[in-house]
């Protein structure tokens, strides 16, 4: 039986660890520069004129309605729709229509795979040009495949 000295065993162990580490780092570097397959298509961009994390400026959101969509007609002629969910993955508005009797807004859910675990309001601003002048009393809001929700359009003072 052949014996190895502590120095020889240590050198072999060090060489093995160096080889394994180099291989692991090369695999990490390769993965970092190679685009993964099967990446979901990003959700469509919002058609809202502006998307703001939080509620509309100057509006205290009612706690009892936290979770459901809200709609506000602002003094500047805009309509602002509030949705609730992760602040880093808000839904995206894909349709907006004002037929004079009701405003209809359709949202799709974010396709992001990683979202913050918070629950916050997001305000989707549709400017005066999109609204087209007269603001009706109600808005029908649909988030992806859910049933539409009809809400009264609030007019903050």
C-alpha positions in Angstrom: 0.0 0.0 0.0 1.3 3.3 -1.0 1.0 6.2 1.5 0.6 9.8 0.6 1.9 12.6 2.6 -0.3 15.3 4.0 1.3 17.7 1.5 0.5 15.6 -1.5 -3.1 15.0 -0.4 -3.5 18.7 0.2 -2.2 19.6 -3.2 -4.5 17.1 -4.9 -7.5 18.4 -2.9 -6.6 22.0 -3.8 -6.2 21.2 -7.5 -9.6 19.4 -7.5 -11.3 22.3 -5.8 -9.8 24.8 -8.2 -11.0 22.7 -11.2 -14.5 22.4 -9.8 -14.7 26.1 -8.9 -13.4 27.1 -12.4 -16.0 24.9 -14.0 -18.8 26.3 -11.8 -17.8 29.9 -12.5 -17.6 29.2 -16.2 -21.2 27.7 -16.1 -22.4 30.8 -14.2 -20.8 33.2 -16.7 -22.2 31.3 -19.6 -25.7 31.3 -18.1 -25.5 35.0 -17.4 -24.7 35.8 -21.0 -27.0 33.3 -22.7 -30.7 34.3 -23.0 -32.9 31.7 -21.4 -35.5 30.0 -23.5 -39.2 30.1 -22.8 -39.1 33.6 -21.4 -42.7 35.0 -21.3 -43.5 37.8 -23.7 -43.7 41.1 -21.8 -47.2 42.4 -21.3 -48.3 45.1 -23.7 -47.4 48.6 -22.8 -50.2 50.6 -21.1 -52.2 52.9 -23.2 -52.7 55.1 -20.2 -51.0 58.5 -20.6 -49.3 58.0 -17.2 -49.1 55.2 -14.7 -48.3 56.3 -11.1 -47.6 54.1 -8.1 -50.0 55.3 -5.4 -53.3 57.1 -5.5 -54.3 60.2 -7.5 -52.7 63.5 -6.3 -54.8 65.1 -3.6 -57.2 62.2 -3.2 -57.4 60.2 0.0 -58.3 56.7 -1.0 -61.1 55.2 1.1 -59.9 52.3 3.2 -63.2 50.4 2.8 -62.8 50.1 -0.9 -59.2 48.9 -0.8 -58.9 46.1 -3.3 -61.6 47.1 -5.8 -61.0 49.5 -8.7 -61.8 53.1 -8.3 -62.4 55.9 -10.8 -61.9 59.7 -10.5 -62.8 62.6 -12.8 -60.1 65.2 -12.2 -60.3 69.0 -12.6 -57.8 68.8 -15.5 -60.3 66.8 -17.6 -58.5 63.5 -17.0 -60.0 60.3 -15.7 -57.8 58.3 -13.3 -58.4 54.6 -12.6 -57.0 53.0 -9.5 -56.2 49.3 -9.4 -54.7 47.4 -6.5 -51.9 44.8 -6.3 -48.1 44.5 -6.4 -46.6 47.9 -7.0 -43.9 46.4 -9.2 -46.3 44.4 -11.4 -49.4 46.6 -12.0 -51.9 45.6 -14.6 -51.6 47.3 -18.0 -54.5 49.2 -19.7 -55.0 47.8 -23.2 -58.4 49.4 -24.0 -60.1 52.7 -23.2 -63.4 53.9 -24.5 -65.9 56.7 -23.6 -69.2 56.4 -25.4 -70.7 59.3 -23.3 -72.7 57.0 -21.1 -70.0 54.9 -19.6 -66.2 54.7 -19.6 -64.8 51.2 -20.4 -61.3 50.2 -19.5 -59.7 46.8 -20.0 -56.5 45.7 -18.2 -54.2 42.7 -18.6 -52.2 41.3 -15.7 -48.4 41.8 -15.7 -46.4 39.0 -17.1 -43.5 39.6 -14.8 -42.5 36.4 -13.0 -41.1 38.2 -9.9 -43.2 40.8 -8.2 -42.9 42.6 -4.8 -45.1 41.1 -2.1 -46.9 44.4 -1.3 -50.4 45.5 -1.9 -50.6 49.0 -3.2 -52.7 51.2 -5.4 -51.6 52.1 -8.9 -53.2 55.1 -10.7 -53.7 54.9 -14.5 -54.2 58.4 -15.9 -56.2 58.9 -19.1 -55.8 62.5 -20.3 -58.5 64.9 -21.6 -57.7 63.9 -25.2 -58.5 60.2 -24.4 -61.6 61.1 -22.4 -63.0 63.3 -25.1 -64.7 65.9 -23.1 -67.8 64.8 -21.2 -67.2 62.4 -18.3 -70.1 60.0 -17.6 -71.1 58.9 -14.1 -69.8 55.3 -14.3 -66.8 53.3 -15.5 -66.7 49.6 -16.4 -63.4 48.1 -15.4 -62.2 44.7 -16.5 -59.0 43.1 -15.4 -58.1 40.3 -17.8 -60.6 37.5 -17.7 -62.5 38.6 -14.6 -66.0 39.9 -14.8 -66.3 43.7 -15.4 -66.8 45.8 -12.4 -68.9 49.0 -12.7 -67.9 51.8 -10.4 -69.2 55.3 -9.9 -66.8 57.9 -11.1 -65.9 60.1 -8.2 -65.4 63.8 -8.6 -63.0 65.0 -5.8 -63.3 68.7 -4.8 
